[in-house]
Amino acid sequence: MTSTVVYKGFLRTELTHLQSSTVIENDAPTDNMGKGERFSPTDMLATSYGSCMITTMAIRAADMNLNFDGTKVEITKIMSSDAPRRVIGIKADLFFTKLFEATAEQKEQLVRIARSCPVEKSLHPDIKLDVSFNW
């Protein structure tokens, strides 16, 4: 088992990662009767994509002895305006610090790794992915 999810009332859930006992709370978004005080489940879906790209790139960057610290990804989740409610797009803008120095070949490898991360490979093909790498 990976995690547990417990409904806490008021459209909030408590998620526990069993290996580490880390706890995260989710809220329904304000446009769906929630408080919007925490990540919504769809926020986490989109944010997981950014986290997965950065993590897989960081593994490879370490192998290449590149300074990856401070790399950031800004995520914009795009929801459908009609039924059914669903994520129809994710915009991911990656930004690298001035300390990150890589050759064109290394950058190409990192892009390929980011674009084949497990979350991207798990997303429905109808979700439009708009990814930019700002070196």
C-alpha positions in Angstrom: 0.0 0.0 0.0 1.3 3.5 -0.9 -1.0 5.9 1.0 -4.3 6.4 2.8 -6.9 9.1 2.2 -9.3 10.0 4.9 -12.3 12.4 4.5 -12.1 15.1 7.2 -15.3 16.9 6.3 -16.0 20.3 4.6 -14.6 18.8 1.3 -11.1 18.3 2.8 -9.1 15.0 2.7 -6.0 14.0 4.6 -3.5 12.1 2.6 -0.8 10.0 4.4 2.3 8.6 2.7 2.8 5.3 4.5 6.5 4.9 4.0 7.4 8.3 5.5 4.2 9.2 7.5 4.1 12.5 5.7 0.6 14.1 5.8 -0.8 16.4 3.2 -4.3 17.9 3.1 -6.4 18.5 0.0 -9.4 20.9 -0.4 -12.0 21.0 -3.1 -11.4 24.2 -5.2 -13.5 27.3 -4.6 -15.2 26.8 -8.0 -16.4 23.4 -6.9 -17.9 24.3 -3.4 -14.5 24.0 -1.6 -12.5 26.3 0.6 -9.5 26.3 -1.7 -7.2 26.6 1.3 -5.0 23.6 0.1 -4.0 22.0 -3.1 -6.9 20.5 -4.9 -6.6 16.9 -6.3 -6.2 18.4 -9.8 -3.7 20.9 -8.6 -1.7 18.0 -7.3 -2.0 16.2 -10.6 -0.5 19.1 -12.5 2.1 19.9 -9.8 3.1 16.2 -9.8 4.0 16.6 -13.4 6.4 19.4 -12.7 7.9 17.6 -9.7 8.4 14.5 -11.7 10.2 16.4 -14.6 12.5 18.2 -12.2 13.3 15.1 -10.2 14.2 12.9 -13.2 16.3 15.7 -14.6 18.1 16.2 -11.3 19.0 12.5 -11.2 20.6 12.8 -14.7 22.2 16.3 -13.9 23.9 14.8 -10.9 25.4 12.0 -13.1 26.7 14.8 -15.4 28.1 16.8 -12.5 25.8 19.7 -13.3 24.6 22.2 -10.6 20.8 21.7 -10.7 20.1 23.5 -7.4 17.5 26.2 -7.6 15.9 24.9 -10.8 12.2 25.8 -10.7 9.1 24.9 -12.7 6.0 27.1 -12.8 2.8 25.1 -13.4 -0.5 26.3 -14.8 -3.3 23.9 -14.7 -6.0 24.3 -17.3 -9.5 22.9 -16.6 -12.3 22.3 -19.0 -15.0 24.9 -19.1 -17.7 22.3 -19.8 -18.7 18.9 -18.4 -17.1 16.7 -17.4 -14.7 18.6 -15.2 -11.2 17.6 -16.0 -7.7 18.8 -16.6 -7.4 19.6 -20.3 -3.9 21.2 -20.2 -0.8 21.7 -18.2 1.6 24.6 -18.9 5.1 24.0 -17.4 7.8 26.6 -17.6 11.2 25.4 -16.3 13.8 28.0 -15.2 17.4 27.3 -14.6 19.8 29.4 -12.4 22.9 31.1 -13.6 24.9 28.4 -11.8 23.5 25.8 -14.3 26.0 25.4 -17.1 25.4 22.6 -19.6 26.3 21.9 -23.2 23.7 21.8 -25.9 24.0 18.0 -25.9 23.4 17.8 -22.1 20.4 20.1 -22.4 19.0 17.9 -25.1 19.4 14.9 -22.9 17.7 16.6 -20.0 14.7 17.7 -22.1 14.3 14.1 -23.4 14.4 12.8 -19.8 11.9 15.4 -18.6 9.5 14.7 -21.4 9.6 10.9 -20.7 9.1 11.2 -16.9 6.7 8.6 -15.4 4.0 11.2 -14.8 4.0 12.5 -18.4 3.8 8.9 -19.6 0.8 8.3 -17.2 -1.2 11.3 -18.3 -4.1 10.9 -20.8 -3.0 11.8 -24.3 -5.9 14.3 -24.6 -4.2 16.5 -21.9 -2.3 19.3 -23.8 1.2 19.7 -22.5 2.9 23.0 -23.1 6.5 22.8 -21.8 9.2 25.4 -22.1 12.8 25.2 -21.0 14.3 28.6 -20.1 18.1 28.0 -19.9 
